[in-house]
Amino acid sequence: LGCSHLLDDLHVFKALSPHYAIELLTTYPKGFWLLGAVFLCTTGAEALYSDLGHCGRGNIRVSWVFVKICLILNYLG
């Protein structure tokens, strides 16, 4: 679903740059609260990764590339 909205605004790809996170922390006093939401997304992906541990090492190596791409496209879309 995220892929269908990627071309709506190409500026979403700037979200991949850590420069904007550093700028947010230095200019916005409550930036840590916003970054908390980012870490929640990260821990969601980490929980998904730990659930994959029941499938075996080979399945994780093959499927994690697909899972990571889907998560990034979903968050950007």
Beta strands, then each sheet from edge to edge (+ up, - down):
end
